[in-house]
Amino acid sequence: MKKITIFLAALLLMGFSNAFSQKCKVGTDPITNEHSVSFDYANRTVFYEYKGALVNLELKFDYNGVLKVIVPQGTEIIFKLENGEIMKLVTASDAPPKTDASSSMYSTTIYTNYYYPIQLSKDQVKQLATSKVVLIRYPDTQGGTRDFEPKGLTKKLADVLQKGALCIQENF
């Protein structure tokens, strides 16, 4: 009985880790025949794409409640890297809100997702591949900015940002 329980627990953990695994895919666009590379973590929470000499990074941020604010193109997102460098990035297009909800037996949580699209240069990809992000300053939809410091359980985000950049850099 213990062996079955241990096996089921291991199977559950493997399935959970696969659900949030990072995937580096190298291929060719079936229509344009362009070389393409993509890296996806947790259903586009962090998403890199290299195609046609452009590197795109998309970051997902969650905000509590229902928001109807469109974050405009050109909004600044700042990364502070482990080596002390500061990267000032700007969104490549407007980021419209996408409201969602999750519920349990006792409560419902409503939140709004924003996907910030950013175009990166090859030098910026190299910076992200060689040094981890230790702080992200991103827009507050009510005005101003918020700081996010990946540490503890959220430290995985810094690892993912670096792994995605490495995936793109190794496959230019």
N, C-alpha and C positions, 0 to 999 in steps of 0.2 A: 504494500500500500504506500509506503514511504517513497519507493522508487517512482511510482506513478505520480504522486504529488510533486516530487522534485522535477520530473520530466515536464509536467504541465506548467509548473512555474517557470522553468527554463524556456519552454515554448512561448509562453506569454511574454516574457521579457524580450525574446528575440523578435517577436512580432511588434512589440512596442518600439524597440530601437529601430526597426526597419521603417516604421511609420514616420520617424523623424530623421531618417538617414539623409546624408548628403549624396547627391548624384552628379557626377561629372560625366557629361555625354559629349562625345566628339563625333561629328558626322558631316554630312553634306545635305544642303537644302534640296529637297526633291524637285523643286520647280526651278530655282535659279542656279543650281549646282555650285553654290557658294559654300566654302568651308564654314562650318559652324561649330561652336562650342557653347555648352550651357552647363550651369551649375544651379541646382535647386535644393533648397533646404526647407522642409516643413511647409510644403505647398505654397511656395513663393514668399515665405517670411524673409528670406534672403535669396535673391535670384540674380545670377550673372548670365549675360549672353554676349558672345563675340560672333559677329556676323557682318560681312562686307566692310571690314576695317573699323567697325564701331564696337566699342565695349559698353554695354548697358548694365547698370546695377539697379535693381529694384529692391527697396526696403519697405517692409510692412510695419506700421506702428498702430497700436490699438489705443483708443481713447474711450473712457467710460461715457455711457449715455448716447442719445441720438444727437448727432451733429449734422448740420446742413451747410457747413462752410466748405467752399472749394479752396484748397491751398493752391495759390497761383504759381505758374511757371516762374522760375528764377528765385524761388525761395531757397535760402541758404541752410545747408546741413553741414555741421563741422565735426570732423573726427580728430581726436587727439590720439596719437600713436604712442606706443610703449617707448620708442626712441626719442620722444619729445617733439616730433614734428607735428604740425597742425595742417590738416587738409580741409580747405574750404571748398565745398561742392555746392552746386545749385541744381535744382530740379529742372529736368528737360521739358516738362509739360505740366499742365494743371493736374492736381491730384483730387479727384472728386471723392466724397465720402461714400462708404459702403457699410450700411448698418446691418448688424446681425444680433442674434440673441442665443443664449444658451440657458438651459434650465435644468434644475434637478427637482426632486420631489418637494423641496421646501422653498425654492426661490428661483427667480428668473433674473438673468443679468443681460442688460442691453449694452452693446458697445458698438463703436464705429471704427472701421479699419480705414487707414489711408495707405496707399501704395505710392511711395515716392520714387519716380523714375529719374535716374542720374546717368549722364554720359561720362565715361571715364577715359582719360588718355592712357596710353601704354605706360607712361611714367607713373601715373596714379595707381595703376594696377600693380606695378612693381613695388611701390611704397606699401600698399596693403598686403602684398605677399611676403614682404620682408619684416614687417613689424605689426604686432597686434594692436587693435583698437582698444584704448583704455577708457575713452569717454566719447559719447555721441551727444551733440547739442542739436536738437531738432525742434521744429516749430510747434508752438502751443496754438491750437486753433482759436483760442480766446485772446490771443495776442501774446507777444513775447516768445520765449523759448523754454524748453525743458532740457534737463541734463539726464542722461542715462549712463550709468557706470556699470559695465558688465562685470559682475563679481558674484561669487557664490554660485547658485544654480543658474543664473543668467550668463555666467562666464562662457558658456557654450557659444553664445552669439559671437564673441570675439574670435573664437576658434573657427567658426563657420565662415566669417568674413575673410579670414586669412586663407582658409582652405579653398574657398571659391576663387579668390584672386590667384592662388597658386595653380588651380585648374586652368584658368584662362591663360596665365602667363606661360605655362608649359606647352600650350597648344596654339600659340599665335601663328 
